Amino acid sequence: MRSSGFATDPDIRELVAFRTAGQDFCIDILSVREIRGWSRPALLPHAPSYVQGVINLRGAVVPILDLARRLGLEPIEDKDRNVIIVAAIQNRTVGLLVEAVTDILGVPASGIQPTPDLASEATRSMLRGVVVQDSRLIRLLDVAQLLPPADDAAA
């Protein structure tokens, strides 16, 4: 990864790009608290299928979401090289399990294309747009849509 140095231009959005289920995605860097190596979470009975479990992060219990499964893709293989992106989402700290963080991108607002109209409503709700970077199409996720509503999470 490299530091992009784009933070001084207000038109540039800094994004953390990563791969999960062999696909390229990104999230706004302002949501990211840290990126850490894989550690096996403790399982939670009756949790949604995309919740891998929880880890202890400096005294805080943090749920780990298999991002591929949450997005309706095949779950990623359990490998030591996987990465957890610790993110702040709606006043909650959550770990997003991904295969690898690939880059820090500086993208002008005009470089974010709208989500295609042919996508399902569920897809459109989770995506903020698509970034074209070299020959890759990187989907920009709306992190607020990754979690169930707080009422559902407590059930």
N, C-alpha and C positions, 0 to 999 in steps of 0.2 A: 504494500500500500504506500501511497505517497500523499504528502500534504498538498492540498490543491492551491492554497493561498488565495482563494476567490472571495473570502469573507468580507472584503472591503467594498465590493460591488453589490449594491442592493438588488440588482436585477438577476444576480447569479444565485441559484439554489445549490447548496452543497448536499449531496446525496451519498449514502453508503450503499454500494452495490454488492450483491452476493448471489450465490447459486444455491438453489434447493430443488431437489428432484430433477436435476439437469437443466433447470430453467433459470433465466436471469431476472432478478427483481432488485428493487432499491427502496430505501426509505429515507426520509429527511434526516439529516445528521443531527438536528436539534432534538430528535426523539431518543437518540442513542446515548446511553450512560457509560457503557463499556463493552468491549468485545473480549470474550474469554474463551479459553479452551474447553473442550467437552468434559463434563463430569456427569456420571450417571445419576439421575434424579431418583429420589425415593418415590415409589408409586403411590397414587391416591386412588382408593377404591371408588367406583362409580363416577369417576371423572369423565368428561367428554373424551371421545377417542383421540382428539388432537392434543390433549394434555398429557405430556410424558410423565409428569410428576412434579416434585418440588426439590429445590436445592437450598442450602444454607449459604447465603451471600453476606458475609460479615455480620452475622446475627439476624439477618432478615430472611424470612422464608419467601422464596421467589418461585412462582409456577413457571414451568418450562413447556412451551407450545411447540409441537412439531409443525413448523410453518407449512411444509409441503402438504401434510394431511389437512391442516386448517383450510388450505386453498383448494382442497378437493383433488390433489395430486397424490401419486403413490408416496407412502411414507419413505423417508430417506433411510438408508441402511445405517445401523448403529456402528459407527467407526470412531476411533480415537482422534481422527483428523477433523471431525465435525467441530463446529464453532457455535457458541451461544452469544447472540447479540442481546445484551441487557438493555431494555428500552423502557422509557416512561410513557405509559399509555393511559390517558384519562386518570391521572393521579394514582396509578398503580404501576408497580415495577414488575416487568414480565421478561422472561428469557425466551428468545426466538431461536429455536434449533435450526441451523442451516448447514449446508455442506462446506461452504467456504465464503469468506468475505473476499471480494475480488478487486475492489477499487473504491476510491473516494472521487466522486465526480463533481465538477462545477458546471452546472447546466443553466443557461439563460432561460427565463420563463418561456420565451418563444420556442425553446428547444423541447418543450414537453407537449407532445401531441395528445389530443383527446382520445379517450377510450373509444374504440370502434362501436358504432351503433348496433352492430350485429351481436355484440356480447350480451349474455344473459343479465338480468337485473342483479343477481348475486355477484356476478363478475364486476359489473359497473360499480356496485357499492364498495367493493374492496379496492378498486383501482382508481388512482387520480389521473392516470395518463400513461403514456408510453414515451420512453426516451430512446432515440436512435443514437447509438454510440459506435462508430466505425461500422462493422457489419452486424452488430448485436441489436436486438430489440429488448430493452430493459423495462419491465413493468414497474411503475411507481405505485407502491401500496399506500393506502390510507390506513395507517396503523390504528386509528380509532375504531375501525371496523373489524379488527382482528379478534377482539374480545367480545364475549356475549355481554348483554346489558348487565349491570351490577346486580339487579334483582335475580336474573337467571344464574349468575355465578354463585350466589349464596344458596341456591336451591339444591 
